[in-house]
């Protein structure tokens, strides 16, 4: 059976994307584009998990440093909300950044409120106990 995978690739990828492969790597055939794209895909699949870990650790390190810097003296600084301008000591963000952060914090409050509401309702119905066990019927 003839492998026609490269035909499907060139059919589903945007011509501009294929053109970049062709011009940068000086590729002549669809089969060459397919092999180059497959190699790039495999390489990306190996790199992105590592990149995700680096990004997560970098965000954690920034949060830790900023928490230490902006936490009031005598408080536990390991998770101080330095980004929240309702705190006495916080980072002075620009107006645009502050609006973006406020939106994120508001979404978080909404999600937590909805979750609390669902858990309270479940507790009242006798479905969820305070220690997290599911109970069928009356308590």
C-alpha positions as CSV (number, residue, x, y, z in Angstrom):
1,X,0.0,0.0,0.0
2,X,1.3,3.4,-0.9
3,X,1.8,5.9,1.9
4,X,0.0,9.1,1.0
5,X,0.3,10.8,4.4
6,X,2.2,13.7,2.9
7,X,-0.8,14.4,0.6
8,X,-3.1,14.7,3.7
9,X,-0.6,17.0,5.4
10,X,-0.4,19.4,2.5
11,X,-4.2,19.3,2.2
12,X,-4.8,20.3,5.9
13,X,-2.0,22.7,6.5
14,X,-2.2,26.3,5.4
15,X,-0.2,27.1,2.3
16,X,1.7,29.8,4.1
17,X,2.9,27.3,6.7
18,X,4.0,24.8,4.0
19,X,5.7,27.7,2.1
20,X,7.8,28.5,5.2
21,X,9.0,24.9,5.3
22,X,9.8,24.8,1.6
23,X,11.7,28.1,1.6
24,X,13.6,27.8,4.8
25,X,14.7,24.2,4.3
26,X,14.8,24.4,0.5
27,X,12.3,21.5,0.1
28,X,11.1,20.5,-3.3
29,X,8.5,17.8,-2.7
30,X,5.5,17.2,-0.5
31,X,7.2,14.1,0.9
32,X,10.1,16.3,2.0
33,X,7.7,18.8,3.6
34,X,6.0,15.9,5.4
35,X,9.2,14.5,6.8
36,X,10.3,18.0,8.0
37,X,6.9,18.7,9.5
38,X,6.9,15.3,11.3
39,X,10.4,15.9,12.6
40,X,9.4,19.4,13.9
41,X,6.2,17.9,15.5
42,X,8.3,15.2,17.3
43,X,10.8,17.8,18.5
44,X,8.1,20.1,19.7
45,X,6.4,17.2,21.6
46,X,9.7,16.6,23.4
47,X,10.4,20.3,24.2
48,X,7.0,21.6,25.3
49,X,6.7,19.5,28.6
50,X,10.2,20.7,29.6
51,X,9.3,24.3,28.7
52,X,6.1,24.0,30.7
53,X,8.1,22.9,33.8
54,X,10.6,25.7,33.4
55,X,7.7,28.2,33.1
56,X,5.9,26.9,36.1
57,X,9.1,27.0,38.3
58,X,9.9,30.5,37.0
59,X,6.4,31.7,38.0
60,X,6.8,30.1,41.4
61,X,10.2,31.7,41.9
62,X,8.8,35.1,40.9
63,X,5.9,34.7,43.3
64,X,8.2,33.7,46.1
65,X,10.5,36.7,45.6
66,X,7.7,39.2,45.3
67,X,5.9,37.7,48.3
68,X,9.0,38.2,50.4
69,X,9.6,41.7,49.1
70,X,6.0,43.0,49.7
71,X,4.8,41.0,52.7
72,X,4.5,43.1,55.9
73,X,7.2,42.5,58.5
74,X,6.3,39.6,60.8
75,X,3.9,37.9,58.4
76,X,4.3,34.6,56.6
77,X,5.7,35.7,53.2
78,X,5.7,32.4,51.2
79,X,2.4,33.1,49.6
80,X,1.6,36.8,50.3
81,X,-0.8,38.2,47.6
82,X,1.7,40.9,46.4
83,X,-0.4,41.4,43.3
84,X,-3.6,42.4,45.1
85,X,-3.8,46.2,45.6
86,X,-6.3,45.7,48.5
87,X,-3.3,44.7,50.6
88,X,-1.3,47.3,52.5
89,X,1.8,46.5,50.7
90,X,1.6,45.5,47.0
91,X,3.4,45.9,43.7
92,X,2.4,49.1,41.9
93,X,1.1,47.8,38.6
94,X,0.1,49.9,35.7
95,X,-3.6,50.7,35.3
96,X,-3.9,48.2,32.3
97,X,-2.1,45.4,34.3
98,X,-4.3,46.1,37.3
99,X,-7.4,45.8,35.3
100,X,-6.3,42.4,33.9
101,X,-5.4,41.2,37.4
102,X,-8.7,42.4,38.8
103,X,-10.5,40.4,36.1
104,X,-8.5,37.2,37.0
105,X,-9.2,37.7,40.7
106,X,-12.9,38.3,40.1
107,X,-13.2,35.1,38.0
108,X,-11.4,33.2,40.8
109,X,-13.9,34.6,43.4
110,X,-16.8,33.7,41.2
111,X,-15.5,30.1,40.7
112,X,-14.9,29.7,44.5
113,X,-18.3,31.2,45.3
114,X,-20.1,28.8,42.9
115,X,-18.1,25.9,44.3
116,X,-19.0,26.9,47.9
117,X,-22.6,27.2,46.9
118,X,-22.7,23.7,45.4
119,X,-20.9,22.2,48.4
120,X,-23.3,23.9,50.8
121,X,-26.3,22.7,48.8
122,X,-24.9,19.2,48.7
123,X,-24.3,19.2,52.5
124,X,-27.8,20.3,53.1
125,X,-29.1,17.5,51.0
126,X,-27.0,15.0,52.8
127,X,-24.8,14.2,49.8
128,X,-21.5,15.7,51.0
129,X,-20.3,15.5,54.6
130,X,-17.8,18.0,56.0
131,X,-15.0,15.5,55.7
132,X,-15.8,14.9,52.0
133,X,-17.6,11.6,52.1
134,X,-20.6,11.0,49.9
135,X,-23.8,10.0,51.8
136,X,-26.8,8.6,50.1
137,X,-30.1,9.5,51.8
138,X,-30.6,11.4,55.1
139,X,-27.8,11.8,57.5
